[in-house]
Amino acid sequence: MLGFSALRCGAIGLSFVTMLVGLLVGGGFGLLVTGPLWTLFIASAFVTRKGEPVVEWLPFLLHWSTRVAAKQTEYRMRYSSVLWISEWPRIEVAPHFLHALVFAPDIRKSLSLVARPIGTAEALRALRKEKTEAITDAGHKAKVGQIQDLSDVQEYQDLLKREQALIGGHADVEFAGFVTVTSGSEEGLTQAVALIERAAGQSGCETRLLYGRQSQGFVVAALPLGRSVF
């Protein structure tokens, strides 16, 4: 009607209904008594705020009030840091090796694993490169009289197992892990990050803060958007 939206038409209609009820019930006096109400309806339809009639803001106000009541705006008042799991255990571990990290008490956190399947040809090329680097590193250590660590031996054995699995037809994956830590204050966040780093060490992992890339890390690690990091 006259290019008005449904909300504006509704507000105008309510004003006329209120005026009509006032006239029918109390005549001129009823119209006067109901004046503030029907005036409010008319004003909401024609008075604008930032280029939009006031009545058009009603859905946004209701939506915001609902989110506030449900405490869905609480996160905007909190601090967060994203840590990248830069090192994983180099020896065989139990399936629950991340228990200390996942169940670290009294810390608000989320753990995200992002995986990407790798084609057989690409995976074999990467394995050959890693094997060459491992053999070269072992030769260099032997040449200078440095003893190989158990982790180096285990890492090379893992390369051989992965190569055997690939040749046997199994797929390889590339993966990355992130931990998002949240707290209500900067001081609390610093303490929580320190506790998470300690818990990661207990799980055989090392973590690094994503300096200068917190926003990108937060999108990948904390939001369910399926964003890739590869």
C-alpha positions as CSV (number, residue, x, y, z in Angstrom):
1,M,0.0,0.0,0.0
2,L,1.6,3.3,-1.2
3,G,4.9,1.5,-1.3
4,F,4.9,1.1,2.5
5,S,6.3,-2.1,4.1
6,A,4.1,-4.5,6.1
7,L,5.5,-3.1,9.4
8,R,4.6,0.5,8.4
9,C,1.1,-0.5,7.2
10,G,0.6,-2.4,10.5
11,A,1.6,0.6,12.6
12,I,-0.7,2.9,10.6
13,G,-3.5,0.3,10.9
14,L,-3.0,0.0,14.6
15,S,-3.2,3.8,15.0
16,F,-6.5,3.9,13.2
17,V,-7.9,1.0,15.2
18,T,-6.9,2.7,18.4
19,M,-8.6,6.0,17.3
20,L,-11.7,4.1,16.3
21,V,-12.0,2.2,19.6
22,G,-11.5,5.5,21.5
23,L,-14.3,7.2,19.5
24,L,-16.7,4.3,19.9
25,V,-16.1,3.9,23.6
26,G,-15.8,7.5,24.8
27,G,-16.4,9.8,21.9
28,G,-14.1,12.8,21.9
29,F,-12.9,12.1,25.4
30,G,-12.0,8.5,24.4
31,L,-10.1,9.9,21.4
32,L,-8.2,12.2,23.7
33,V,-7.4,9.5,26.2
34,T,-6.1,7.1,23.5
35,G,-4.1,10.0,21.8
36,P,-0.7,9.0,23.2
37,L,-1.1,5.5,21.9
38,W,-2.2,6.2,18.4
39,T,0.2,9.1,18.1
40,L,3.0,6.6,19.0
41,F,1.9,4.2,16.3
42,I,1.8,7.0,13.7
43,A,5.1,8.4,14.8
44,S,6.8,5.0,14.6
45,A,5.6,4.7,11.0
46,F,6.8,8.1,9.8
47,V,9.7,9.2,12.1
48,T,13.0,7.9,10.7
49,R,16.2,6.8,12.3
50,K,19.3,6.5,10.1
51,G,17.0,6.6,7.0
52,E,14.6,3.9,8.2
53,P,11.2,4.3,9.9
54,V,11.4,3.6,13.7
55,V,9.0,0.6,13.3
56,E,11.4,-1.0,10.8
57,W,14.0,-1.3,13.7
58,L,11.6,-3.4,15.7
59,P,12.8,-6.8,14.4
60,F,16.4,-5.9,15.0
61,L,15.6,-4.8,18.6
62,L,13.7,-8.0,19.2
63,H,16.5,-10.1,17.8
64,W,19.1,-8.3,19.8
65,S,17.1,-8.6,23.0
66,T,16.7,-12.4,22.4
67,R,20.4,-12.8,22.0
68,V,21.2,-10.8,25.1
69,A,18.7,-12.9,27.1
70,A,20.3,-16.1,25.8
71,K,23.8,-14.7,26.6
72,Q,24.9,-15.0,23.0
73,T,26.6,-11.7,23.1
74,E,28.8,-12.7,26.0
75,Y,31.8,-13.7,23.8
76,R,32.2,-10.1,22.5
77,M,33.3,-9.1,26.0
78,R,36.0,-11.8,26.2
79,Y,39.6,-12.2,25.1
80,S,41.0,-15.1,23.1
81,S,44.3,-16.4,21.7
82,V,44.9,-19.1,19.1
83,L,47.8,-21.5,19.5
84,W,49.1,-23.7,16.7
85,I,50.3,-27.2,17.6
86,S,53.7,-27.0,15.9
87,E,55.1,-30.4,17.2
88,W,53.4,-33.7,17.7
89,P,54.7,-36.8,19.5
90,R,57.6,-38.4,17.7
91,I,57.2,-41.8,19.3
92,E,54.2,-44.1,19.5
93,V,51.6,-42.9,22.0
94,A,48.3,-44.2,23.4
95,P,45.1,-43.1,21.7
96,H,44.3,-40.8,24.7
97,F,47.6,-38.9,24.5
98,L,45.8,-35.6,24.2
99,H,43.8,-36.2,27.5
100,A,45.8,-33.6,29.5
101,L,45.3,-31.0,26.8
102,V,41.6,-31.7,26.0
103,F,40.5,-31.9,29.7
104,A,42.7,-29.2,31.1
105,P,40.5,-28.0,34.1
106,D,39.0,-24.5,34.5
107,I,40.0,-23.3,31.1
108,R,37.6,-22.3,28.3
109,K,39.1,-23.7,25.1
110,S,38.4,-25.5,21.9
111,L,40.7,-27.9,20.0
112,S,40.4,-28.1,16.2
113,L,42.0,-30.5,13.8
114,V,42.1,-29.6,10.1
115,A,42.9,-32.4,7.7
116,R,43.5,-32.5,3.9
117,P,43.8,-35.8,1.9
118,I,46.9,-36.0,-0.2
119,G,47.1,-37.8,-3.6
120,T,49.3,-40.9,-3.8
121,A,51.8,-39.3,-6.2
122,E,52.2,-36.1,-4.2
123,A,52.5,-38.1,-0.9
124,L,55.2,-40.3,-2.3
125,R,57.2,-37.3,-3.6
126,A,56.9,-35.7,-0.1
127,L,58.0,-39.0,1.6
128,R,61.0,-39.4,-0.7
129,K,62.1,-35.8,0.1
130,E,61.7,-36.4,3.9
131,K,63.6,-39.7,3.6
132,T,66.4,-37.9,1.8
133,E,66.6,-35.2,4.5
134,A,66.5,-37.8,7.3
135,I,69.3,-39.9,5.7
136,T,71.4,-36.8,5.0
137,D,70.9,-35.6,8.6
138,A,71.9,-39.0,10.0
139,G,75.0,-39.0,7.8
140,H,76.0,-35.5,8.9
141,K,75.6,-36.5,12.6
142,A,77.7,-39.6,12.1
143,K,80.3,-37.5,10.4
144,V,80.7,-35.1,13.2
145,G,80.4,-37.8,15.9
146,Q,77.0,-36.8,17.1
147,I,74.7,-39.6,18.4
148,Q,71.3,-40.0,16.9
149,D,68.4,-39.4,19.2
150,L,65.7,-42.1,19.6
151,S,63.2,-39.6,18.2
152,D,65.2,-39.4,14.9
153,V,65.2,-43.2,14.6
154,Q,61.5,-43.4,15.4
155,E,60.7,-40.6,12.9
156,Y,62.6,-42.5,10.1
157,Q,60.7,-45.7,11.0
158,D,57.4,-43.8,10.7
159,L,58.4,-42.6,7.2
160,L,59.0,-46.2,6.2
161,K,55.6,-47.3,7.6
162,R,53.9,-44.4,5.8
163,E,55.6,-45.4,2.5
164,Q,54.6,-49.0,3.0
165,A,51.0,-48.0,3.7
166,L,50.9,-45.7,0.6
167,I,52.2,-48.5,-1.6
168,G,49.6,-50.8,-0.1
169,G,46.9,-48.4,-1.3
170,H,46.2,-46.4,1.9
171,A,45.7,-42.6,1.6
172,D,47.8,-40.1,3.4
173,V,46.6,-36.9,5.0
174,E,48.1,-33.6,5.9
175,F,46.8,-32.1,9.2
176,A,47.2,-29.2,11.5
177,G,45.9,-28.6,15.1
178,F,44.8,-25.4,16.8
179,V,43.8,-24.6,20.3
180,T,41.6,-21.5,21.0
181,V,41.8,-20.2,24.6
182,T,39.3,-17.7,25.9
183,S,39.1,-15.7,29.2
184,G,37.2,-12.8,30.6
185,S,40.4,-10.7,31.1
186,E,43.8,-10.2,29.6
187,E,45.5,-11.4,32.8
188,G,43.3,-14.5,32.9
189,L,44.1,-15.2,29.3
190,T,47.8,-15.0,29.9
191,Q,47.5,-17.5,32.7
192,A,45.2,-19.8,30.7
193,V,47.6,-19.8,27.7
194,A,50.5,-20.8,30.1
195,L,48.4,-23.7,31.5
196,I,47.5,-24.9,28.0
197,E,51.2,-24.8,26.9
198,R,52.1,-26.9,30.0
199,A,49.2,-29.3,29.2
200,A,50.4,-29.6,25.6
201,G,53.9,-30.5,26.9
202,Q,52.4,-33.2,29.0
203,S,50.7,-34.6,25.9
204,G,54.0,-34.6,24.0
205,C,53.2,-31.6,21.9
206,E,54.5,-28.1,21.4
207,T,52.4,-25.0,20.8
208,R,53.1,-21.6,19.4
209,L,51.0,-18.4,19.5
210,L,50.0,-17.2,16.1
211,Y,51.6,-13.8,16.3
212,G,50.2,-11.4,13.8
213,R,47.7,-14.0,12.5
214,Q,45.2,-14.3,15.4
215,S,42.2,-13.2,13.3
216,Q,42.9,-15.8,10.6
217,G,43.6,-18.4,13.2
218,F,40.4,-17.7,15.0
219,V,38.3,-18.1,11.8
220,V,40.0,-21.5,11.2
221,A,40.1,-22.8,14.7
222,A,37.1,-21.4,16.5
223,L,34.3,-20.9,13.9
224,P,32.5,-23.8,12.2
225,L,33.2,-22.5,8.7
226,G,35.2,-25.3,7.3
227,R,38.1,-23.0,6.2
228,S,41.3,-24.7,5.1
229,V,44.8,-23.8,6.2
230,F,46.6,-25.6,3.4
